[in-house]
Amino acid sequence: MSSVKLKQVYLTANDPGSLARFYEGLGLKVRFADPGKWIQFVSDAAAFCVADPMQSASEQLKDAVLVFDVDNLEAAMERAAALGAQVGAVRDMASHGRAVKVRDPGGNVIQFYQAAG
């Protein structure tokens, strides 16, 4: 897969409001650009959007996963589980850190990453 700089990432959801509450619960800022249809993450880095089902992110970007850097992996996992996510097993990545894949309540796969040290 070649390197691509993304300006917007769409996550599918049957209930964008519920998915917005999940990501707000993780501490991310969101706003409704068109209530009931999609939300936009408020970020300096890029605009991430959550939309009604059209085509899943995995269908559009076969190997893409949103990665969120966290300071405390266990705390992020506990918070995500409490908000309705399915949390996988922690993977140690040699000297680079630790990561865990999470399926959000909308079924999208994301990853939490904690750098080594």
ABEGO torsion letter per residue (X at the ends): XBBBBBABBBBBBABAAAAAAAAAAAGBBBBBABBGABBBBBBAABBBBBBBBABBAAAABAABBBBBBBABAAAAAAAAAAAGBBBBBBBBBEAAEBBBBBBBAAGBBBBBBBBBX
